[in-house]
Every structure is written in C-alpha cells, then in structure tokens.
Amino acid sequence: MKISIFGVGYVGLVTGTCFSELGNDVMCYDIDPKRVGALKKGIIPIYEPGLEEMVVRNIKEKRLLFTDNPEEAVKFGEIIFIAVGTPPKEYGQADLTYIFNVADQIGETLDRSGKVVVVKSTVPVGTNKEVEKRIRQKLEERDADLDFAVASNPEFLKEGEAIEDFMKPDRIVVGVNTKLARSMMKELYSSMTSNGHPIYFVDIPTSEMSKYAANAMLATKISFINQVANLCDIVGADVEGVRKIICADKRIGQYFLQPGVGYGGSCFPKDVQALAVLAKEHGYLAHLLEAVEQVNEAQKDIMAKKIIKKLENVEDKKIAIWGLSFKPKTDDMRFAPSINLIEKLIAKGVEITAYDPVSMDEAKKIFRNRITYCDDMYTCLKDADALVVITEWPQFKEPDFTKIKSLLKENLIFDGRNIYSPLKMDDMGFEYISIGRPEIKQKKAAKKLA
C-alpha cells in the first residue's frame, strides 16, 4: 500500500519506517527542510535502537521517502497518517494546533476520493470528529466533491523498544465509523494479524480514549508503588519485599511496580494531565488522575531531599550523576526526573558532573554550561562527594565498585532506581541510600532471622 505520514518525530518516524519494512511504499513529510535533508541521508533526529539501520535500508530499497512538500505527501498516500505532536498547554490540555494544521493541509490538497485519514497522535475524545469536519470545510471551499474516511489508530510504543512493539504488538486498536476505513485498515495490518497479533475495531471515541486510559493506568501503578516506598521509608519496611509479595498476586502482576524517582517522558506526564483536563471539561472530577500526577511531581523531589538531608551543607559539595534520560535506551529528557534533581541541587550551590550514554546533547540544551558533562561514567566520579544513580542504564548495574571507591571522596551512593543490593553495598564499604528500603543494620538482622 502507499502510505503518507505527517510528522517525523518519534511516533511518525517509527511508524513510517516500520510500515516500509513490511513492504509498503511510505512517504514521510516534515515542515523542516533541514530535517528532511538529513533523513534522506539516513541521519535520524532521535535515538531508538535499530531504527537508523532500518531507515537506511528502506531508503536504499526506495520504499521510504521523505519530503517537505505537504501537497506531494497528500497526493502520495492511499492512507494518510497524522503523527504530529500534541504537547501540553499551560493547564495540561492537549495542544491540537499541529493536528488541525495538517487537517487543513489535507483538505486543501486532497486529490481523489477513497483515501483514509488516520490520526496516530494521542488526542482527546472528539479530535477525529473535528479533523473530519475541518477537511470537509476545506473541500467545500474548493468546491471539491471528494469522499474520504477518517480513522483513529493510537500508538502503544515504548521508547527504547519501539520497533519490537510495532512489529509484534500486544494489540492493534483501530477506531472507525465507515466500511471504507475498516477495510483499508484491515488490509494495512493484515501481515500482523495473520501472525496472531490481535486487532480491535471499535468506534472512534473508544479508540481515542484507549491510549489515554492505558498510559494513565501505567502511571497510576508507578505512583502507587512510589507512595508505598515512601511509607516504607517512614515505618522501616522494605519496599522490595512488599513489591515481590504483591506482584505474586496474578490480579496485580509485576509490571510498572518498581519504585524510583518518578516517571517522565513524552507520554505519561502529558497524557495523565490531558485526561484529567478532559474530565473537568465534561464536569467530572477525576480525583485519582489528579493524585497520580501530584504524587509523581512530589516523587521527583525525593532524592534531592535525601541528598540535602544527608550532606547538610551541600553548597560546597560535588555530586556525580549517572543517567539523565527519563528511562534507558532513549535520549528523551522530556519531564525527566534528572531535571528536577539537578535544578534543586544547583539552586543549593552544588557542583554537578554528569554522564549519560546517549542523552548528553539533549542535556546540554537544558542545562547549558551550568553543569559539567563527562565522556564516560567514571570520569564524572573524580573527587565527587557522592554518586547519584537516576536512570537504570544496563552499564550502571554492574560497575567496577573498586574503581568507584578510588574516585569518590566519600563512599556514598544514592540510588534512585534501587538497582544495587543494600547488603552488597555495605559489604563493599559503601554508605548506600535508596528508595523505600531500610537501614542496613535492619537488613542484616532480617537476613540472620531468615
């Protein structure tokens, strides 16, 4: 099939590239000529494992094209995906400006009947209806008697695992209100459904709501376990033991119940906010959603409070940070907990040295020359008063602890992701402070009883 993608950010580029990998002819549009020029050379604007190689391969095989001409993109595809950003406005509602701009462009240049316009971006209920309305208005202004259909097809991609998620999805969700849209989308995903991946055809409002609901559920689990961890800190319980026990319940499961310094990224923060705002706009107070967001914002300050409490006079201290992106396997720093931590420490006069495997360039856009950027994970430890782990990159999980001790002024580690064993840290001579786990003396007493 011929597919057009409007927007070559994270969702659009992954979607377009994966569809081309499946044998479709894909044209991706972006408003920025420089970005389009770089993409034509196989230079991608995001970090996603395996994506660059796939882009280069499909460009070479002439299945993946890029353009900065919107009219060319509209005319190219039988199916036109809208995959532009929906950033949060000041009060949390989704900004749909880019969505509607694309709808207007489609309406102004649609050249024949029978096409399907698919909203891939995460949008509030009612957005597809407005997209259809705007396209029809533009067609009427042109006096163009053309028939088209709209569909909702939310993405469920995890950064760092997006290609796997696209190619082997847990589920494909498609919202339709016409036979044309259903038929075209069924054909588009036939190679996946024939391999056993389920597709759910639902009405458009249900499809629009499903993405928000999924992200809000996952965010709720994270905020829940973080509150449990904070309570464990207060009463002397071990959140790791609590977590294992509750995860053994099949009704609860093990995923997204790992305590830490809060969630970030491009989806959870804005989607939880947007869903709460949507509820308010319809006269309903979504207390749980609002609490999830409040808990997460407070959690981002937890580690800074632990550091300041432990070090007392922090203004003359030097702190080393491992991990800046909001999660491993991505360079995405949108709403990353590292930002809150670093800003809090800088405000107290702390000197910061930092290292992240892939997000250093993104960090420089945020912090500029206010922190020191290091070329490797050990360089940033030299003469630091403490190490703080914020992102659980694999290379941080089994480091050279002897080397760490030789570089740090004090054998002090703050672990925002609970990736180390408190007992092991104590045996190696580190003072170790994590999230929701008791003092080491209590841990040793519990081990003896076991």
PyMOL commands that set and color helices and strands:
alter all, ss='L'
color gray80, all
select helices_A, chain A and resi 10-21+33-40+51-60+70-76+97-109+127-142+162-167+179-188+190-193+204-235+239-247+268-281+287-299+302-311+314-316+337-347+360-367+379-381+394-397+401-407+422-427+440-449
alter helices_A, ss='H'
color red, helices_A
select strands_A, chain A and resi 2-6+25-29+64-67+79-82+115-119+148-152+172-176+199-202+318-322+351-355+372-373+386-389+412-415+431-433
alter strands_A, ss='S'
color yellow, strands_A
deselect
rebuild
show_as cartoon
